[in-house]
Amino acid sequence: MYSSDMDLCTQHFELTYEDDAGRIVRGVVTRPAEQSADLPGVIVVHGFKGFLRWGFFPELQSRLAQAGLVSIAVNLSGSGVGEDLESFTDDEGFFTSTPSKDVEDVACVRSFLAASDLGVDTSRLALLGHSRGGGTALLQAEEAGDYAAVVTWAAVSRTLRFPEETIATWRAQGALEIPNARTGGIHRLSSAWLFDAEDNAAALDIRAACARSSTPTLLVHGTEDEAVPFEEALLLEASFAPGTATLHGIEGAGHTFGAVHPMCATPSHLERAFGVTLGFLAERLR
């Protein structure tokens, strides 16, 4: 039996690619300090311009561990976030990111878990992704085919989401400027991202992946999401075979369920997201 006041331990890791110098996936494993056997694991994937220490992620990681699960939160190689896990200092990583690399990064983390002694029962492994990270989780789950569960928060239903006029400018200039409202900075994204989304459209078709998937999936989405409209959650739900996915709408919630960065208190909408998520994972992983 686990409780909210239990001791937790954390372990940091870095994964690199031999054929792609400078490409680094960083992560933090959070688990119960007193652990007598391998526990189910949950790989947590951030969205666009997100990172593992943003807003609600640290609290999510803690709650997963307090529920007797091992949380594996990652900063994808294209996150743009550097060694301190929260500052945008890796401009080159962000610039050269692609949707296919995101999916590959998650697969890389899974392989790392299978080869490491981190107390994770990899036969009981789940994915949890927010926003674009939700789309990445859905793609990786279908590709692997043997995850025990997937949870998405405010997941996107398609990979290429930019307006046509933006795509035209992007194609002509070879890069796209992405403003960061939180930091006030401007990040550049190479046209390699666009070409990857276009050239690998079938492999990156999120709804098609959902249609092929047999992994039990929970779709959590705010009905007032200002970034990814609730209608996209309905499209995702309809893409799955009957009985595979469950949509849980949170009435009045926005894209981050009321959370901001830094997060000093847990908003009621986020509390509901925590509750339904932990209940679903407890049922599927234990």
C-alpha positions in Angstrom: 0.0 0.0 0.0 1.4 3.4 -1.0 0.5 6.8 0.4 0.9 10.5 -0.4 3.5 11.0 2.3 5.8 8.1 1.3 9.5 8.7 0.5 10.4 8.9 -3.2 13.8 8.7 -4.9 14.8 10.1 -8.3 17.5 9.2 -10.8 18.6 11.3 -13.8 19.7 9.8 -17.1 21.0 10.9 -20.5 20.6 9.0 -23.8 22.7 9.8 -26.9 22.6 8.6 -30.5 25.9 7.3 -32.0 24.8 8.4 -35.5 23.5 11.8 -34.5 26.1 13.8 -32.5 24.7 16.2 -30.0 21.2 14.6 -30.0 20.4 14.0 -26.3 17.3 12.6 -24.5 17.3 13.6 -20.9 15.0 12.1 -18.2 14.2 11.7 -14.6 13.0 8.4 -13.0 10.9 8.9 -9.9 9.9 5.9 -7.8 9.1 4.8 -4.2 12.3 4.8 -2.1 11.4 1.5 -0.5 10.7 -0.8 -3.4 11.0 -4.6 -3.0 10.1 -5.6 -6.5 9.9 -4.2 -10.0 6.9 -1.9 -10.5 4.9 -0.9 -13.5 6.3 2.2 -15.3 4.8 5.2 -17.0 6.8 7.2 -19.6 5.7 10.8 -19.5 6.0 12.8 -22.7 5.8 16.7 -22.9 4.3 18.6 -25.8 5.5 21.4 -28.1 7.7 23.8 -26.2 7.1 21.7 -23.1 9.6 20.1 -20.7 9.6 17.7 -17.8 9.7 20.3 -15.2 7.0 22.5 -16.6 3.9 23.3 -14.5 2.0 20.1 -13.6 4.7 17.6 -14.6 6.6 17.4 -11.3 3.4 16.9 -9.4 2.3 14.3 -11.9 5.6 12.4 -11.5 5.2 12.5 -7.8 1.6 11.3 -7.8 2.5 8.4 -10.1 5.3 7.3 -7.8 3.0 7.7 -4.7 0.6 5.4 -6.4 3.2 2.6 -6.6 4.3 3.3 -10.2 7.7 4.3 -11.6 7.5 7.6 -13.5 10.0 8.1 -16.3 9.7 11.7 -17.4 11.7 12.8 -20.5 12.8 15.9 -22.3 12.8 14.9 -25.9 15.9 15.6 -28.0 14.1 18.3 -29.8 12.7 20.0 -26.8 15.3 22.8 -26.9 15.8 22.4 -23.1 19.4 21.8 -21.8 21.1 20.2 -18.9 19.2 21.9 -16.2 16.0 20.3 -17.6 14.1 23.6 -17.7 15.9 26.3 -19.6 15.8 26.7 -23.4 19.5 26.6 -24.1 19.6 23.9 -26.8 18.6 26.0 -29.8 20.2 23.5 -32.2 18.2 20.6 -30.8 15.0 22.5 -31.2 15.9 23.7 -34.7 16.7 20.2 -36.0 13.7 18.4 -34.3 11.2 16.4 -36.3 8.0 14.5 -35.4 9.7 11.2 -36.4 12.6 12.0 -34.0 10.1 12.5 -31.2 8.6 9.0 -31.7 12.1 7.5 -32.0 13.1 9.2 -28.7 10.3 7.5 -26.8 11.2 4.2 -28.3 14.8 4.8 -27.3 13.7 5.5 -23.7 11.8 2.2 -23.7 14.8 0.3 -24.9 16.9 2.0 -22.2 14.4 0.8 -19.5 14.5 -2.7 -20.8 18.3 -2.8 -20.5 18.6 -1.0 -17.2 18.1 -2.0 -13.5 15.7 0.9 -12.6 13.0 -1.1 -10.9 10.7 -1.0 -13.8 8.6 -4.0 -14.9 8.7 -3.4 -18.6 5.9 -5.9 -19.3 3.6 -3.4 -17.5 4.5 -0.2 -19.2 2.3 2.8 -20.1 2.7 6.1 -22.0 1.3 9.4 -20.9 1.6 12.4 -23.2 0.3 16.0 -23.2 -0.7 17.9 -26.3 1.7 17.0 -29.1 3.3 14.6 -26.7 -0.1 12.8 -26.6 0.1 12.4 -30.4 3.6 11.1 -30.1 2.5 8.6 -27.4 -0.3 7.3 -29.6 2.1 6.9 -32.6 4.7 5.1 -30.5 2.1 2.9 -28.8 0.8 1.6 -32.1 4.3 1.2 -33.5 5.3 -0.9 -30.5 2.0 -2.8 -30.1 2.5 -4.0 -26.6 2.1 -1.2 -24.2 -0.3 -2.0 -21.3 -2.0 1.4 -21.5 -1.9 4.9 -23.0 -3.2 8.1 -21.4 -3.3 11.4 -23.4 -4.0 14.8 -21.9 -5.3 17.3 -24.5 -3.8 15.3 -27.4 -3.5 16.5 -30.9 -5.3 14.5 -33.6 -3.0 15.4 -36.5 0.8 16.0 -36.8 0.9 18.9 -39.3 -1.2 21.6 -37.6 0.2 24.9 -39.1 -1.9 27.1 -41.3 -1.2 26.9 -45.1 0.2 30.5 -45.2 2.6 29.6 -42.4 3.7 26.4 -44.2 4.3 28.4 -47.5 6.5 30.9 -45.6 8.3 28.1 -43.8 9.0 26.3 -47.1 10.3 29.4 -48.8 12.5 30.6 -45.9 13.8 27.2 -44.8 12.9 27.9 -41.1 10.0 29.0 -39.0 10.2 31.4 -36.1 8.3 30.1 -33.0 7.6 32.6 -30.2 7.7 31.5 -26.6 5.1 33.4 -24.7 6.5 32.2 -21.3 10.1 33.3 -21.9 9.6 36.0 -24.5 12.2 34.2 -26.7 12.0 33.3 -30.4 12.9 29.7 -31.4 13.7 28.7 -35.0 12.4 25.4 -36.4 14.0 24.0 -39.5 12.0 23.0 -42.6 13.2 19.5 -41.9 10.3 19.3 -39.5 7.9 20.2 -42.2 9.4 17.9 -44.8 9.4 15.0 -42.3 5.7 15.6 -41.6 4.9 15.6 -45.3 7.2 12.8 -46.5 6.2 10.5 -43.7 2.6 11.5 -43.5 1.3 7.9 -43.4 3.6 6.9 -40.5 2.8 10.1 -38.6 -1.0 9.9 -39.2 -2.2 9.9 -35.6 -5.8 8.9 -36.3 -4.8 6.1 -38.6 -2.5 4.8 -35.8 -5.4 4.9 -33.4 -7.5 2.9 -35.8 -4.8 0.2 -35.9 -4.2 0.2 -32.1 -5.5 -2.3 -29.6 -3.9 -0.6 -26.6 -6.3 0.4 -23.9 -6.4 4.2 -24.1 -7.7 7.0 -22.0 -8.2 10.4 -23.7 -8.5 13.3 -21.1 -9.4 16.6 -22.7 -10.8 19.9 -21.5 -14.1 21.0 -23.1 -12.7 24.6 -23.3 -9.3 23.8 -24.6 -8.0 26.9 -26.4 -5.1 25.3 -28.1 -6.4 21.8 -29.2 -10.2 22.0 -29.5 -12.3 19.3 -27.8 -13.5 18.3 -31.2 -10.1 16.8 -31.8 -10.6 14.5 -28.8 -13.9 13.3 -30.4 -12.1 12.6 -33.6 -9.5 10.5 -31.8 -12.1 8.6 -29.8 -14.0 7.8 -33.1 -10.8 6.5 -34.7 -10.3 3.7 -32.3 -12.1 0.3 -32.6 -15.1 0.1 -30.2 -14.1 -0.6 -26.6 -10.4 0.4 -27.1 -10.5 4.1 -26.0 -12.4 6.1 -23.4 -12.8 9.8 -23.6 -13.0 11.8 -20.4 -14.0 15.4 -20.9 -13.3 17.8 -18.1 -16.0 20.5 -18.3 -14.7 24.0 -18.6 -11.0 23.0 -18.6 -8.4 24.5 -20.9 -5.3 23.1 -22.5 -3.3 22.8 -19.2 -6.3 22.1 -16.9 -5.7 25.4 -15.2 -2.0 24.8 -14.5 0.6 27.5 -15.0 4.4 27.5 -14.6 5.6 27.5 -12.0 2.7 25.7 -10.3 2.1 26.6 -6.7 -1.3 24.9 -6.2 -3.3 22.2 -7.9 -6.3 23.6 -9.8 -9.6 21.7 -9.6 -9.6 20.8 -13.3 -6.1 19.3 -12.9 -7.1 17.4 -9.8 -9.8 15.8 -11.9 -7.2 14.9 -14.6 -5.0 13.3 -11.9 -7.9 11.3 -10.4 -9.2 9.8 -13.6 -5.6 9.1 -14.9 -4.4 7.3 -11.7 -7.7 5.3 -11.6 -7.2 4.2 -15.2 -3.6 3.3 -14.7 -4.2 1.4 -11.5 -6.8 -0.7 -13.3 -4.6 -1.4 -16.4 -1.2 -1.8 -14.8 -1.9 -3.5 -11.5 
